[in-house]
Amino acid sequence: MRQFDFRSDTVTRPSDAMREAMAKAVVGDDVYHEDPTVNQLEEMTAKLLGKEAALFVTSGTMGNLVAVLAQCQRGDEAIMGTQGHTFLHEAGGVSVLGGVSMFTVPNEPNGTIKLENLKAAVRNHFDVHEPISKLVILENTQNFCGGTVLSQDYVAQVADFCKAHGLALHIDGARLFNAAVALDLPVAEMVKHADSVTFCLSKGLGAPVGSMLAGSKELIHKARRLRKILGGGMRQAGILAAAGIYALEHNVERLRVDHVRAKQLADGLAEIEGVSLTRGTPHTNLIFCALDENVEIDTQSFIEKLAERGILIMDVAPREFRLVTHLDISDEGVEECIKAFKEVLA
């Protein structure tokens, strides 16, 4: 029985062509800046994002952590959404390792944070009782708001707000290229207002490992030292960087296919009695859905019965699930998923 894994776009496996690029990569010691393939990936990323410099890191979590620590001191505060990945799913690293507190404000259903809520979150720097506000974090696409895309107008408004209040702006762009293709905009245009930005190579772009952090030369210099402190000196990392280069050269435009398949899957699930789409999905490649209250099956049993039919999904709340389309999900996978949902709920 063939298996289709909809749990995340992190489960993608490198193609034969990507593996070949990895095998042929010219490598050196990256800690000495002597890995030509890593250097190429970092230069490529900086140019692509319209930033001065970039840094190859092991993961989006490390990228976000390094970005925060490069722009905040111990005792400072970063403002972010209640549905933001840095707050929900990064083990509180900015606080645990950096001594940076997190001030969370509600995300709207479309992934934005109201400017009035951001304003209310900014601390009084002259009051010794309060931490110092230093940074605002936006996420694009906004995962737990359903993969929503932040508009350019909104990001520009937040950037203006940050400048007016002496704050830096970081964009957690784990799925930034999904946002770019959804808006039909160059990725540099998407992040031109950000002081720092991360994106994942190991999600929809299909590389096995790695993320990128980009910003000014000064920020990346600080970030390189912080990466070392965190244990991220990866030596002959060109083998991994080669996969990232291949991903950026071959797998960006094909993200549109994932969005089309997400729409097809969502349409099919919405027609099944007992299933309702949630969080306004699909916006990009994420589908959230829930079982109606009158469906007599519990969350874990539903997941297990789908797995018996070769369909893997993840739960995000009682009776609510997330499904993600990616380069390892074919049209057949979409059809088999809809079929499995129908069989389990029949």
N, C-alpha and C positions, 0 to 999 in steps of 0.2 A: 504494500500500500504506500502510495506517495504521500509525503507529508508537506504541508504548507504552513509556514510559521508566520503568523500575523501579530505576534506579541510586540515586535518593535522593528524598526529599520536598522537597528544595531546588529541584527542577526545575519546580515548579508555576508556572503562569502566571496572572496576575490575570484574574478574570472580567470580563465587560462591566460588571457593576454595580460592581465594585471600581474599574475604570478610570474610570467616571463619577464616583465619589466622589473620586478623585484629581484629576480635571479640575476639579471644583468646589470644591476645598479653598481655604479662606481662609488666606493665608500671610503671614508677616512674617520678620524676621531672628531666627532662633532663638538666635544667639550673644548677642543682647541680650535673650533671653527674650520676644521679641515675635512669635513665631509661634503664633497661637491654636490651631491644629490640633495642633502638637507639644505645647503645654501641656495640651490636652485629653487627648491620648494618655497623657502622663505621669501626670496626675491620675487618669485611668481605671485605669491599671496599678497605681498605688499602692493605690487603693481595692480593686481586685480581689485583690491579693496581701496585703492587710492590713498594708502597710508605710507609713512616713511619707512617702516620696517615691520618685520613679522618674526614670530618664534614658533617652532614646532614643539608641541607638548604632547604628553601621553593621552590626554583625554579632555573633554569639555569641562569636566569638573576641575581638573588642574588648571586649565586655561582661565576659567572664571575666578578661581582662587588667587592665582598669580596676578590677574588684572586688578582685583580688589586690593591685594596687599601692596601692589606697586603704586596705588593711588591713595591709600589710607594708612594712617598710623594706628598703633594700639590706642584704644579709647575713642577713636573716631566711629562714625556710624554711616552705614550704607542703607539707602532707602530702596525698597523693592516690593513687588506685588506679592500678595498672599498666595497666589498660584504660581509664583516664579520658581524655576528649577533650583536656583541658588538657595532659596529658602526651604523648599520642600525636600529636595533629593540630593543634597551635597553634604550631608552629615554635619551640617553646621560648621564647616571647615573654616569659614572666614572668622568666626568667633573662637573656635577651638584653637586654631593655629595662629590667627592674626590678631586676636583681641579686638576685632572689629564687631560692634554690635549691629544687629539687623532691625531696622524699623520697617515693619510691613504695613502696607496699605492695600485696600481691596482692589483686585482686578475687576474691571467691568466684563460682561460676557464676551465682548469683542477683543479682550486682551489688554485694553488700554487701562491706564490709571488716571483718574480725573486730576486735572491740574490743581484744583482746589484742595484735593487730598494730599498731593505732593507738597503744596505750600504749607499745609497744616503739619506736615511731618518734619519740616525744616526746623532745627533747634535754634535756640537763642545762644549764639556763640559767646555772648558776654556773661552768661549765667554759669557760674562754676558748678552748678548742680547737674548740668546737662552735658551729654557727649557732643562732639562736633560733627555736624553733617558734612560729608565730603563727596558722596557719590550717589547717583541714581542708576539703577539697573533696569533695563527693559529686556524683554525676551521676544524674539521674532524669528520663526513663528512661535506663538504662545501655546506651548504643548497642552497644558491642562485646561485651557479655554477652548480646546478642540482643534488646535493647529491653526488658529486665526492669524491673519497677516496684519501687521500694523501699517497704517497708511503713512506715506511720506509726509503729509501735512501734519499728522499727529507727532511723528518723531521730531520734526522741525520745531513744533511748539514746545516739546519737552526740552529740546536742546537750548532754545531761547530762555526757558525757565531756569535751566541749570546755569547758564552764563550769568543771568541776572542775580543768582543767589550764590555764585562762587562755587558751584558743584561741578564735578566731572560727570560724564555720561558714558556708561558701559552698555553695550548691546550684546547680550547672550544670544548669538546667532547660530545655535546648534543646528537648526534647519534653515539657516539664512538663505540658502540657494533655492529652497522650496518657496520662500517668500518672494525672491527675485523673479522666478519664472512665473509665479502667480500674478505678479504685477507687471510682467514684461518690462522690467527695468534692469539696467546694469547693476551688478552687486555693489559697485563703488558708490552709485547713487543712493543705494539703500542705507549706507553707513557713513555718508559724508559728514554728518553732524556728530558722530560719536568720537569720543576721545580714545576709546578702546573697543575692540570687537573680537569675539571668538566665533569660530564655526567648527563643526565636526566633519572630519573626513570619513568617519566610520559609521555614519548613518546612511542616508539615502545615496550619498556619493559612492558608497560601496567599498571603501578601503577597510582593511582589517583592524587598523589601530591608528589613533592620532587625531589631534585637533590643532587648530592654528589660532594664535593670538596676534593681533595687529594693532599698531598705534604709532606714536612718535618714536624717534630713535632713542630719546631719553627714557621713555616708558619701557621699551623693549630691552634696553640695557639693564634697567632695574629688574625686569621680569626674568631675564636670563640668570641673574644671580639668585633670584627667588626660586626658579626652577631647580637650580643646583641644591639649594637648601632643602627643598622638598624631595630630593633624591632623584631628580629627573635628568641627570647627565647620562645620555643613552648611547654614547660612543658611536659605533658604526651603524647609526640609525638610518643611513641612506637606503637600506633595504626596505624600511617602512616608508620613508619619504617618497620612494619611487612609486609606491602604490598611491600616495596622495597626489603626485603629479599626474599619474594616469587618470585618476578619478576626476581631477579638475579639467583635464583635456577631453575626456570622453563621456562623463556621466552627469554633466550638469543639465543639458537640454533634455535628456531622457527623463528627468524628474517629472516632466509634463505627463508622461505615460502613467506614472504612479498616481498623479492627480485624477486622471481620467478613470483609472481602475478603481480608485477610491469612490468616485461618484457612482460608478456602475455597481460596486459592492453595496454602497449605502442605499441606492435605489432598490436593489434586490432585497436587502434586509428589511427595509421599510414596508415592503409588501407582505411580510410574514406576520401572521396574527400572533400577538403576544410580544412583539419586538417594537421598540420605539427608539428612534434616533435621539441623541441628547447633545447638548452643548453646541447646537446649531450646525453640527457636522453634516457633510464634509466641507472644509474650507481648503484644505490642501491634501495631504496624504494620510490624515488621521480620521478614523471613524470612531465615535463613541456611541454606544447603544445600551439600552437597558431592557430587562424583562419586565413585562407588566406585572402588577401585583397578583393578578388572578392566575398567573402561570405557576403550576405546582412543581417547581424544581428549585433546589437551592443553588447558590452561586458555584460552589466547588463541584457539585455533581454535574452541572451544566458544562463546566470547563472540561471535566474528565470525559464526558460522553462525546464532546467534540473531538478531543484528543484521540479517542478510540477510532474516529473516522478520519484521522490525519490532519485535523485542523487545530492549531495552537493559537489561543488568544489569552489575554491577561485581564484580570479584574481590577478595577480602580475604585470601586465602592460596592457595597452590597447590591447585587443584581445589576450592576453596571460594568461595562467592559470597554476595552480599547482594542481596535484593530488597526494595523498599519500596513499600507501597501509599500512595496519597495522592489528593487530589481530582481529579487528572487521570487516574486509573486507574479505569476503569469495570468493570462485570461482564464486558463483552466483552473488556477487556484481560486480565482474569484467565484467561478461557477461551483466549484466543489465546496467552498465555504457556505454559499447560499444554500446549497443542497443539504449540507450537514446541519445547518440551523433548522431547516424544515423537518428533517428526519428526527432530530432530538425533540423538537417541540410538537411533533405530530401526535 
